[in-house]
Amino acid sequence: RTGTGVLSSQPEENPHWWNANMVFIPYCSSDVWSGSSMKSDKFGYAFMGALIIEEVVKELINKGLDSAKVLLLAGSSAGGTGVLLNMDRVADQLQAMGLQGIQVRGLSDSGWFLDNKQYRRTDCIDSITCAPTEAIKRGIRYWNGIVPKGCRQQYKEGEEWNCFFGYKIYPTLRCPVFIVQWLFDEAQLTADNVHLSGQPVQEGQWTYIQNLGRELRSTLKDVSASFAPACLSHEVITRSHWMEIQVKGTSLPRALYCWDRSLHDNNKPGRAPIKGCPVHLIDSCPWPHCNPTCPTIRDQYTGQEMNVIQFLMHMGFDVQKMAQQQGVEPNKLLGMLSSGS
């Protein structure tokens, strides 16, 4: 089976990990990889994501994992959150099996969600209409969700749902993790009831979207290894265009290489950090797609590609008003947007 992005076996598409041993686990447990609930007469469904990961690790021991130096858990969206929930647990599992020599690391893509206030509150009818916090609170009961011990100890019984949100679980994690997160994540906006259906956004929505970017950016400021472009998108590490996205002139594969090197060099006393090899990369521009390397956006109705100015105009962006707020001439603002500055 061939993959794309970080799963590709082609050095042109995956320059750092193209020859790694890769195992792909499809997401079919619907529990953010946290469940330990057998099928019952009451619910009629099994949610066993956490147990699936345990069993896969056990099976891989006899297939060469026992001689590995590094085990990288990677995932996107619910899988990205699942990485945060399972890294330390997998490290403990390997240690209990006498395999202390394997370093467990995480790569979490588009799984750093916020438990913020929705743009417009709706009744919790399904996973789309539920506020992020309420969805997890309900889900964790069905799933019999397991969270890492370090995070569980930070919260009272019944409040383990907090551990599903990246900025809350991150300070409790022992294993190193690299966070990849769009500042304007489409799944987050959907959960917050901001639906960009092709109609120009209202001023309140536009303000909400900008505030979301600021809020997400602030939660990443103390994350040592991160890559956060100011784009409207969701998931990236398994996309074929993952090499094209840059933050401050550094691509995601390059940032991951720098992170890998920094972890390797940390084990060698006296090694100075590599110059020109950043691992904390967060866009500072304030609008969706103000980064010129963002993935292409297409008009939902015509299918035509839109550049950043067309996209912002399409969303109802008021150049005159925004230029006034920024204290610059409208033409200068348009030039800044075009260059991504």
C-alpha contacts under 8 A as a table, 3 or more apart, distances in Angstrom:
res1	aa1	res2	aa2	distance
2	T	7	L	7.58
2	T	8	S	6.52
2	T	9	S	7.22
3	G	6	V	7.81
3	G	7	L	4.72
3	G	8	S	4.64
3	G	9	S	7.24
3	G	238	T	7.50
4	T	7	L	5.17
4	T	8	S	4.46
4	T	13	E	7.53
4	T	238	T	5.27
4	T	239	R	5.87
4	T	240	S	5.38
5	G	8	S	5.40
5	G	13	E	6.21
5	G	14	N	6.08
5	G	236	V	7.92
5	G	237	I	5.56
5	G	238	T	4.14
5	G	239	R	4.98
5	G	240	S	4.95
5	G	241	H	7.34
5	G	242	W	6.05
5	G	243	M	7.85
6	V	13	E	7.88
6	V	14	N	5.68
6	V	17	W	7.03
6	V	18	W	7.53
6	V	237	I	5.65
6	V	238	T	5.48
7	L	14	N	7.48
7	L	18	W	7.37
7	L	22	M	7.13
7	L	238	T	6.34
8	S	11	P	7.81
8	S	13	E	6.45
8	S	14	N	5.77
8	S	18	W	5.97
9	S	13	E	7.86
9	S	14	N	6.83
9	S	17	W	7.90
9	S	18	W	4.39
9	S	19	N	6.09
10	Q	13	E	5.49
10	Q	14	N	5.92
10	Q	15	P	7.56
10	Q	18	W	5.66
11	P	14	N	4.88
11	P	15	P	4.42
11	P	16	H	7.32
11	P	17	W	7.88
11	P	18	W	5.33
12	E	15	P	5.84
13	E	18	W	7.93
13	E	240	S	7.17
13	E	243	M	7.20
14	N	17	W	5.96
14	N	18	W	5.08
14	N	253	P	7.40
15	P	18	W	6.05
15	P	253	P	7.18
16	H	253	P	7.04
16	H	257	Y	6.33
17	W	20	A	5.25
27	Y	30	S	7.12
27	Y	33	W	7.97
27	Y	79	G	7.55
29	S	32	V	7.59
29	S	33	W	6.85
29	S	35	G	7.62
29	S	46	A	7.61
29	S	47	F	5.35
29	S	48	M	6.03
29	S	49	G	5.33
30	S	33	W	7.41
30	S	47	F	6.88
30	S	49	G	7.71
31	D	34	S	5.64
31	D	35	G	5.56
31	D	47	F	6.13
31	D	48	M	7.56
31	D	49	G	6.28
31	D	139	G	7.23
31	D	140	I	7.80
31	D	143	W	6.14
31	D	145	G	7.57
32	V	35	G	7.56
32	V	49	G	7.05
32	V	78	A	5.02
32	V	79	G	6.48
32	V	81	T	6.61
32	V	82	G	5.40
33	W	48	M	7.36
33	W	49	G	3.91
33	W	50	A	5.14
33	W	53	I	7.83
33	W	78	A	7.55
33	W	79	G	6.97
33	W	82	G	4.99
33	W	85	L	7.70
33	W	86	N	7.83
34	S	48	M	7.13
34	S	49	G	5.22
34	S	50	A	4.61
34	S	82	G	6.85
34	S	85	L	7.01
34	S	86	N	7.80
34	S	143	W	7.21
34	S	144	N	7.86
34	S	145	G	4.80
34	S	146	I	5.21
34	S	147	V	6.92
35	G	47	F	4.83
35	G	48	M	4.39
35	G	49	G	4.85
35	G	50	A	5.29
35	G	51	L	7.14
35	G	140	I	7.74
35	G	143	W	4.55
35	G	144	N	5.54
35	G	145	G	4.48
35	G	146	I	6.28
36	S	47	F	5.96
36	S	48	M	4.52
36	S	49	G	6.81
36	S	50	A	6.17
36	S	51	L	6.05
36	S	143	W	6.26
36	S	144	N	5.49
36	S	145	G	6.20
36	S	146	I	6.98
37	S	46	A	5.61
37	S	47	F	5.00
37	S	48	M	5.77
37	S	142	Y	7.40
37	S	143	W	5.38
37	S	144	N	5.37
37	S	145	G	7.84
38	M	45	Y	7.38
38	M	46	A	4.71
38	M	47	F	6.50
38	M	48	M	7.04
39	K	43	F	6.94
39	K	44	G	5.45
39	K	45	Y	4.75
39	K	46	A	4.14
39	K	47	F	7.56
40	S	43	F	5.54
40	S	44	G	5.20
40	S	45	Y	6.73
40	S	46	A	7.49
41	D	44	G	5.40
43	F	142	Y	7.73
46	A	143	W	7.73
47	F	142	Y	7.75
47	F	143	W	5.19
47	F	144	N	7.84
48	M	51	L	5.24
48	M	52	I	6.06
48	M	143	W	7.45
49	G	52	I	5.08
49	G	53	I	6.52
50	A	53	I	5.38
50	A	54	E	6.51
50	A	86	N	7.27
50	A	146	I	7.04
51	L	54	E	5.01
51	L	55	E	6.21
52	I	55	E	5.21
52	I	56	V	6.16
53	I	56	V	5.13
53	I	57	V	6.21
54	E	57	V	5.30
54	E	58	K	6.32
54	E	90	V	7.15
54	E	93	Q	7.73
55	E	58	K	5.02
55	E	59	E	6.19
56	V	59	E	5.10
56	V	60	L	6.17
57	V	60	L	5.13
57	V	61	I	6.49
57	V	90	V	7.80
58	K	61	I	5.49
58	K	62	N	7.79
59	E	62	N	6.20
59	E	63	K	7.17
60	L	63	K	4.88
60	L	64	G	6.57
60	L	65	L	5.55
60	L	66	D	7.94
61	I	64	G	5.85
61	I	65	L	4.66
61	I	66	D	5.03
62	N	65	L	6.89
62	N	66	D	7.03
63	K	66	D	7.87
64	G	67	S	5.73
64	G	68	A	6.98
65	L	68	A	5.10
66	D	99	L	6.81
66	D	102	I	7.87
68	A	71	L	7.12
68	A	102	I	6.07
69	K	101	G	6.39
69	K	102	I	4.67
69	K	103	Q	6.13
70	V	102	I	5.28
70	V	103	Q	4.73
70	V	104	V	5.92
70	V	105	R	7.29
71	L	102	I	6.64
71	L	103	Q	6.13
71	L	104	V	4.83
71	L	105	R	6.23
72	L	104	V	5.93
72	L	105	R	4.79
72	L	106	G	5.49
72	L	107	L	7.04
73	L	83	V	6.11
73	L	87	M	6.97
73	L	104	V	7.43
73	L	105	R	6.22
73	L	106	G	4.83
73	L	107	L	6.17
74	A	79	G	7.45
74	A	80	G	6.84
74	A	83	V	6.24
74	A	106	G	5.82
74	A	107	L	4.51
74	A	108	S	5.88
74	A	109	D	7.63
75	G	78	A	7.54
75	G	79	G	4.14
75	G	80	G	4.32
75	G	81	T	7.67
75	G	82	G	7.14
75	G	83	V	6.20
75	G	107	L	6.64
75	G	108	S	5.60
75	G	109	D	6.01
76	S	79	G	4.61
76	S	80	G	4.30
76	S	81	T	7.70
76	S	108	S	6.37
76	S	109	D	4.50
76	S	110	S	5.60
76	S	111	G	6.32
76	S	235	E	5.77
76	S	236	V	7.70
76	S	237	I	7.40
77	S	80	G	4.94
77	S	81	T	6.62
77	S	109	D	6.24
77	S	110	S	4.73
77	S	111	G	4.52
77	S	234	H	7.57
77	S	235	E	6.38
78	A	81	T	5.17
78	A	82	G	6.02
78	A	110	S	8.00
78	A	111	G	5.89
79	G	82	G	4.65
79	G	83	V	6.18
79	G	108	S	7.53
79	G	109	D	7.80
79	G	111	G	6.93
80	G	83	V	5.20
80	G	84	L	6.88
80	G	107	L	7.30
80	G	108	S	4.14
80	G	109	D	4.90
80	G	110	S	6.00
80	G	111	G	4.19
80	G	112	W	7.35
81	T	84	L	5.25
81	T	85	L	6.39
81	T	108	S	6.72
81	T	110	S	7.98
81	T	111	G	4.48
81	T	112	W	6.56
81	T	164	F	6.69
81	T	165	F	7.67
81	T	166	G	7.23
82	G	85	L	4.97
82	G	86	N	6.03
82	G	111	G	7.91
83	V	86	N	5.31
83	V	87	M	5.77
83	V	106	G	6.10
83	V	107	L	7.02
83	V	108	S	5.97
84	L	87	M	5.92
84	L	106	G	7.23
84	L	108	S	7.03
84	L	166	G	7.28
84	L	169	I	7.39
84	L	170	Y	7.53
84	L	173	L	7.91
84	L	177	V	7.99
85	L	88	D	7.54
85	L	89	R	7.72
85	L	146	I	7.98
85	L	147	V	5.76
85	L	148	P	6.11
85	L	163	C	7.53
85	L	164	F	7.20
86	N	89	R	5.07
86	N	90	V	6.03
86	N	147	V	7.63
86	N	148	P	6.94
87	M	90	V	5.30
87	M	91	A	6.31
87	M	104	V	6.68
87	M	105	R	6.81
87	M	106	G	6.41
87	M	175	C	6.55
88	D	91	A	4.96
88	D	92	D	6.18
88	D	104	V	7.77
88	D	148	P	6.56
88	D	173	L	6.71
88	D	174	R	6.41
88	D	175	C	6.06
89	R	92	D	5.08
89	R	93	Q	6.13
89	R	148	P	6.13
90	V	93	Q	4.88
90	V	94	L	6.21
90	V	104	V	7.42
91	A	94	L	5.27
91	A	95	Q	6.19
91	A	103	Q	7.48
91	A	104	V	5.80
91	A	175	C	7.79
92	D	95	Q	5.03
92	D	96	A	6.11
93	Q	96	A	5.18
93	Q	97	M	6.42
94	L	97	M	5.03
94	L	98	G	6.48
94	L	99	L	5.14
94	L	100	Q	6.58
94	L	102	I	7.62
95	Q	98	G	5.06
95	Q	99	L	5.11
95	Q	100	Q	4.86
96	A	99	L	7.36
99	L	102	I	6.19
100	Q	103	Q	7.61
104	V	175	C	6.22
104	V	176	P	7.64
105	R	175	C	5.67
105	R	176	P	5.22
105	R	177	V	5.70
106	G	175	C	7.32
106	G	176	P	6.38
106	G	177	V	4.33
106	G	178	F	6.20
107	L	177	V	5.71
107	L	178	F	4.93
107	L	179	I	6.22
107	L	180	V	7.52
108	S	111	G	6.19
108	S	112	W	7.74
108	S	177	V	7.21
108	S	178	F	6.27
108	S	179	I	5.08
108	S	180	V	6.01
109	D	112	W	7.65
109	D	179	I	6.28
109	D	180	V	4.63
109	D	181	Q	5.96
109	D	235	E	6.08
109	D	236	V	6.97
109	D	237	I	6.75
110	S	113	F	7.74
110	S	180	V	6.19
110	S	181	Q	4.84
110	S	182	W	6.70
110	S	185	D	7.29
110	S	234	H	6.18
110	S	235	E	5.30
110	S	236	V	7.82
111	G	166	G	7.42
111	G	181	Q	7.28
112	W	165	F	6.40
112	W	166	G	4.77
112	W	167	Y	7.32
112	W	179	I	7.69
112	W	181	Q	6.59
113	F	165	F	5.64
113	F	166	G	6.33
113	F	188	Q	6.48
114	L	132	P	7.52
114	L	165	F	6.15
114	L	166	G	7.58
114	L	167	Y	7.88
114	L	188	Q	7.50
114	L	216	L	7.43
115	D	131	A	7.97
115	D	132	P	5.69
115	D	133	T	5.45
115	D	165	F	6.88
116	N	132	P	7.57
116	N	133	T	7.97
116	N	192	D	7.91
117	K	131	A	7.70
117	K	192	D	7.23
118	Q	121	R	5.63
118	Q	131	A	6.51
118	Q	191	A	7.45
118	Q	192	D	4.24
118	Q	193	N	6.30
119	Y	192	D	5.56
119	Y	193	N	5.87
119	Y	194	V	6.47
119	Y	205	Q	7.26
119	Y	208	Y	6.81
120	R	192	D	7.15
120	R	193	N	5.91
120	R	194	V	7.81
121	R	131	A	7.50
121	R	193	N	7.48
122	T	129	T	6.10
122	T	130	C	7.11
122	T	131	A	7.87
123	D	129	T	6.62
123	D	130	C	6.75
124	C	127	S	7.60
124	C	129	T	5.42
124	C	130	C	4.22
124	C	131	A	7.11
124	C	134	E	7.66
124	C	135	A	7.78
125	I	128	I	7.97
125	I	129	T	6.03
125	I	130	C	6.58
126	D	129	T	5.56
126	D	130	C	6.05
127	S	130	C	5.38
127	S	135	A	6.36
128	I	190	T	7.05
128	I	191	A	6.05
129	T	191	A	6.81
129	T	193	N	7.23
130	C	134	E	6.15
130	C	135	A	5.42
130	C	191	A	6.97
131	A	134	E	5.35
131	A	135	A	6.09
131	A	191	A	6.14
131	A	192	D	6.63
132	P	135	A	5.25
132	P	136	I	6.41
132	P	191	A	6.21
132	P	192	D	7.66
133	T	136	I	5.39
133	T	137	K	6.16
133	T	161	W	7.58
134	E	137	K	5.01
134	E	138	R	6.16
135	A	138	R	5.37
135	A	139	G	5.97
136	I	139	G	4.86
136	I	140	I	5.84
136	I	161	W	6.06
136	I	164	F	7.54
137	K	140	I	5.64
137	K	141	R	6.99
137	K	161	W	5.74
138	R	141	R	5.70
138	R	142	Y	6.94
139	G	142	Y	5.25
139	G	143	W	6.04
139	G	145	G	7.97
140	I	143	W	5.07
140	I	144	N	5.61
140	I	145	G	4.83
140	I	161	W	6.95
141	R	144	N	5.26
141	R	145	G	6.89
142	Y	145	G	7.78
147	V	151	C	6.93
147	V	152	R	6.26
147	V	160	E	7.04
147	V	163	C	6.64
148	P	151	C	5.59
148	P	152	R	6.12
149	K	152	R	4.98
149	K	153	Q	6.14
150	G	153	Q	5.57
150	G	154	Q	7.01
150	G	172	T	5.44
150	G	173	L	6.84
151	C	154	Q	5.28
151	C	155	Y	7.16
151	C	160	E	7.87
151	C	163	C	6.12
151	C	169	I	5.83
151	C	172	T	5.47
151	C	173	L	7.58
152	R	155	Y	5.68
152	R	156	K	7.79
152	R	160	E	5.92
152	R	163	C	7.30
153	Q	156	K	7.50
155	Y	159	E	5.77
155	Y	160	E	6.28
155	Y	162	N	7.73
156	K	159	E	5.49
156	K	160	E	7.31
157	E	160	E	6.73
158	G	161	W	7.61
159	E	162	N	6.15
160	E	163	C	5.74
160	E	164	F	7.96
161	W	164	F	5.71
161	W	165	F	7.94
162	N	165	F	5.89
162	N	168	K	6.47
162	N	169	I	7.48
163	C	166	G	7.27
163	C	168	K	6.03
163	C	169	I	4.93
164	F	168	K	7.80
164	F	169	I	7.03
165	F	168	K	5.59
165	F	169	I	6.36
166	G	169	I	5.34
166	G	170	Y	5.69
167	Y	170	Y	5.47
167	Y	171	P	7.44
167	Y	219	T	5.91
167	Y	220	L	7.45
168	K	171	P	6.72
168	K	172	T	7.91
169	I	172	T	5.53
169	I	173	L	6.69
170	Y	173	L	5.46
170	Y	223	V	7.97
173	L	176	P	7.71
177	V	225	A	7.01
178	F	224	S	7.98
178	F	225	A	4.94
178	F	226	S	5.53
178	F	227	F	7.94
178	F	256	L	7.74
178	F	259	W	7.76
179	I	223	V	7.82
179	I	225	A	6.35
179	I	226	S	4.58
179	I	227	F	6.34
180	V	226	S	5.77
180	V	227	F	4.85
180	V	228	A	5.92
181	Q	185	D	7.43
181	Q	226	S	7.78
181	Q	227	F	6.43
181	Q	228	A	4.91
181	Q	229	P	7.19
181	Q	235	E	7.99
182	W	185	D	5.16
182	W	228	A	5.28
182	W	229	P	5.34
182	W	230	A	6.14
182	W	231	C	5.75
182	W	232	L	6.80
182	W	233	S	6.46
182	W	234	H	6.83
183	L	212	L	7.66
183	L	213	G	5.04
183	L	216	L	6.19
183	L	217	R	6.75
183	L	228	A	6.01
183	L	229	P	6.07
183	L	230	A	4.97
183	L	231	C	6.20
183	L	232	L	7.34
183	L	288	P	7.84
184	F	188	Q	7.67
184	F	189	L	7.40
184	F	209	I	7.27
184	F	212	L	7.09
184	F	213	G	5.81
184	F	230	A	6.41
184	F	231	C	5.67
184	F	232	L	4.74
184	F	233	S	6.79
184	F	288	P	6.22
185	D	188	Q	5.29
185	D	189	L	6.30
185	D	231	C	7.55
185	D	232	L	5.69
185	D	233	S	5.40
185	D	234	H	5.49
186	E	189	L	5.06
186	E	190	T	6.13
186	E	232	L	6.16
186	E	233	S	5.38
186	E	234	H	5.56
187	A	190	T	5.05
187	A	191	A	6.19
187	A	234	H	6.59
188	Q	191	A	5.08
188	Q	192	D	6.15
189	L	192	D	4.88
189	L	193	N	6.24
189	L	194	V	5.13
189	L	195	H	7.07
189	L	209	I	7.86
190	T	193	N	5.06
190	T	194	V	5.53
190	T	195	H	5.98
191	A	194	V	7.62
194	V	205	Q	6.94
196	L	199	Q	6.90
196	L	201	V	7.20
197	S	300	Q	7.75
198	G	299	D	7.30
198	G	300	Q	6.23
198	G	301	Y	7.72
198	G	314	H	7.50
198	G	315	M	7.45
199	Q	314	H	7.56
199	Q	315	M	6.86
200	P	314	H	5.89
200	P	315	M	4.23
200	P	316	G	4.55
201	V	205	Q	5.98
201	V	206	W	6.29
201	V	315	M	5.17
201	V	316	G	5.60
202	Q	205	Q	5.22
202	Q	206	W	6.27
202	Q	316	G	7.25
203	E	206	W	5.04
203	E	207	T	6.21
204	G	207	T	5.20
204	G	208	Y	6.13
205	Q	208	Y	4.92
205	Q	209	I	6.10
206	W	209	I	5.15
206	W	210	Q	6.33
207	T	210	Q	5.22
207	T	211	N	6.14
208	Y	211	N	5.07
208	Y	212	L	6.10
209	I	212	L	5.05
209	I	213	G	6.51
210	Q	213	G	5.23
210	Q	214	R	6.46
210	Q	286	P	6.47
210	Q	287	W	6.26
210	Q	288	P	7.83
211	N	214	R	5.03
211	N	215	E	6.02
212	L	215	E	5.04
212	L	216	L	6.04
213	G	216	L	5.24
213	G	217	R	6.02
213	G	230	A	7.56
213	G	286	P	7.06
213	G	287	W	7.79
214	R	217	R	5.09
214	R	218	S	6.22
214	R	286	P	7.47
215	E	218	S	5.22
215	E	219	T	6.53
216	L	219	T	5.25
216	L	220	L	6.64
217	R	220	L	5.34
217	R	221	K	6.59
217	R	228	A	7.90
217	R	282	I	7.17
218	S	221	K	5.37
219	T	222	D	7.26
219	T	223	V	7.97
220	L	223	V	5.12
220	L	226	S	7.41
223	V	226	S	6.39
223	V	280	H	7.53
224	S	279	V	7.22
224	S	280	H	5.96
225	A	259	W	6.93
225	A	279	V	4.98
225	A	280	H	4.94
225	A	281	L	7.79
226	S	279	V	6.22
226	S	280	H	4.89
226	S	281	L	5.77
226	S	282	I	7.14
227	F	247	V	7.20
227	F	252	L	6.91
227	F	255	A	7.63
227	F	279	V	7.47
227	F	280	H	6.44
227	F	281	L	4.81
227	F	282	I	5.82
228	A	247	V	7.31
228	A	281	L	6.27
228	A	282	I	4.64
228	A	283	D	6.15
229	P	245	I	7.83
229	P	246	Q	7.34
229	P	247	V	5.93
229	P	282	I	6.24
229	P	283	D	5.27
229	P	291	N	6.94
229	P	294	C	7.49
230	A	283	D	5.68
230	A	284	S	7.64
230	A	285	C	6.86
230	A	286	P	7.35
230	A	287	W	6.80
230	A	288	P	5.58
230	A	289	H	5.78
230	A	290	C	6.32
230	A	291	N	5.94
230	A	294	C	7.71
231	C	287	W	8.00
231	C	288	P	4.94
231	C	289	H	4.37
231	C	290	C	7.08
231	C	291	N	6.75
231	C	294	C	5.62
231	C	295	P	7.63
232	L	288	P	5.48
232	L	289	H	6.18
232	L	294	C	7.98
233	S	295	P	7.54
235	E	238	T	7.65
235	E	239	R	7.77
236	V	239	R	5.22
236	V	241	H	7.83
236	V	242	W	5.75
237	I	242	W	5.93
238	T	242	W	7.24
239	R	242	W	5.48
240	S	243	M	7.52
241	H	244	E	5.55
241	H	245	I	7.41
241	H	295	P	7.71
242	W	245	I	6.01
242	W	252	L	7.02
242	W	253	P	7.83
243	M	246	Q	7.92
243	M	251	S	6.11
243	M	252	L	6.30
243	M	253	P	6.26
244	E	251	S	6.72
244	E	293	T	6.58
245	I	251	S	5.77
245	I	252	L	6.68
245	I	293	T	5.09
245	I	294	C	5.94
245	I	295	P	7.31
246	Q	249	G	5.57
246	Q	250	T	5.07
246	Q	251	S	4.27
246	Q	252	L	6.49
246	Q	293	T	6.04
246	Q	294	C	7.95
247	V	250	T	5.36
247	V	251	S	6.54
247	V	252	L	7.98
247	V	281	L	6.05
247	V	282	I	6.69
247	V	283	D	6.10
247	V	291	N	7.78
248	K	281	L	7.10
248	K	283	D	7.16
250	T	254	R	6.45
250	T	255	A	6.61
250	T	278	P	7.80
251	S	254	R	5.26
251	S	255	A	6.26
252	L	255	A	5.03
252	L	256	L	6.18
253	P	256	L	5.10
253	P	257	Y	6.16
254	R	257	Y	5.01
254	R	258	C	6.22
254	R	277	C	7.76
255	A	258	C	5.04
255	A	259	W	6.18
255	A	277	C	6.96
255	A	278	P	6.26
255	A	279	V	5.32
256	L	259	W	4.96
256	L	260	D	6.11
256	L	279	V	7.29
257	Y	260	D	5.10
257	Y	261	R	6.14
258	C	261	R	5.08
258	C	262	S	6.04
258	C	274	I	7.83
258	C	277	C	5.34
258	C	278	P	6.52
258	C	279	V	6.25
259	W	262	S	5.05
259	W	263	L	6.29
259	W	278	P	7.94
259	W	279	V	5.73
260	D	263	L	5.30
260	D	264	H	6.25
261	R	264	H	4.98
261	R	265	D	5.96
262	S	265	D	5.07
262	S	266	N	5.96
262	S	273	P	6.84
262	S	274	I	7.73
263	L	266	N	5.14
263	L	267	N	6.98
264	H	267	N	5.77
264	H	268	K	7.37
265	D	268	K	5.12
265	D	269	P	7.78
265	D	271	R	6.09
265	D	273	P	7.86
266	N	269	P	6.92
266	N	271	R	7.24
268	K	271	R	6.02
274	I	277	C	5.71
275	K	278	P	7.96
278	P	281	L	6.99
283	D	291	N	7.69
285	C	290	C	6.22
285	C	291	N	7.39
285	C	340	G	7.57
285	C	341	S	6.91
286	P	290	C	7.16
287	W	290	C	5.39
288	P	291	N	7.90
289	H	292	P	6.82
289	H	294	C	5.90
289	H	308	V	6.07
290	C	294	C	7.97
290	C	308	V	6.69
290	C	337	L	5.92
290	C	338	S	7.87
290	C	340	G	5.12
290	C	341	S	7.63
291	N	294	C	5.72
291	N	339	S	7.98
291	N	340	G	4.79
291	N	341	S	7.72
292	P	308	V	7.41
292	P	338	S	7.09
292	P	339	S	6.50
292	P	340	G	5.21
296	T	305	E	6.63
296	T	306	M	7.19
296	T	307	N	7.72
297	I	305	E	5.87
297	I	306	M	5.74
297	I	307	N	7.55
297	I	311	F	7.54
298	R	302	T	7.87
298	R	303	G	5.34
298	R	304	Q	5.26
298	R	305	E	4.40
298	R	306	M	5.70
299	D	302	T	5.50
299	D	303	G	4.97
299	D	304	Q	5.45
299	D	305	E	6.46
299	D	306	M	6.76
300	Q	303	G	5.73
306	M	309	I	7.86
306	M	310	Q	5.54
306	M	311	F	5.68
307	N	310	Q	5.34
307	N	311	F	6.08
308	V	311	F	5.03
308	V	312	L	6.15
308	V	337	L	7.04
308	V	338	S	6.74
309	I	312	L	5.21
309	I	313	M	6.10
309	I	334	L	7.20
309	I	337	L	6.90
309	I	338	S	6.94
310	Q	313	M	5.13
310	Q	314	H	5.92
311	F	314	H	4.93
311	F	315	M	6.31
312	L	315	M	5.03
312	L	316	G	6.49
312	L	317	F	5.12
313	M	316	G	5.06
313	M	317	F	4.81
313	M	318	D	7.22
314	H	317	F	7.20
318	D	321	K	5.44
318	D	322	M	6.08
319	V	322	M	5.21
319	V	323	A	5.88
319	V	330	P	6.16
319	V	333	L	7.67
319	V	334	L	7.76
320	Q	323	A	5.23
320	Q	324	Q	6.24
320	Q	330	P	5.78
321	K	324	Q	5.13
321	K	325	Q	6.31
322	M	325	Q	5.00
322	M	326	Q	6.18
323	A	326	Q	5.07
323	A	327	G	5.94
323	A	328	V	5.22
323	A	329	E	5.92
323	A	330	P	5.22
323	A	333	L	6.09
324	Q	327	G	4.99
324	Q	328	V	6.31
324	Q	329	E	7.44
324	Q	330	P	7.90
325	Q	328	V	7.98
328	V	332	K	6.52
328	V	333	L	6.49
329	E	332	K	5.24
329	E	333	L	6.32
330	P	333	L	5.06
330	P	334	L	6.30
331	N	334	L	5.12
331	N	335	G	6.28
332	K	335	G	5.02
332	K	336	M	6.21
333	L	336	M	5.01
333	L	337	L	6.22
334	L	337	L	5.06
334	L	338	S	6.18
335	G	338	S	5.09
335	G	339	S	6.31
336	M	339	S	5.26
336	M	340	G	5.90
336	M	341	S	5.15
337	L	340	G	4.97
337	L	341	S	6.45
338	S	341	S	7.97
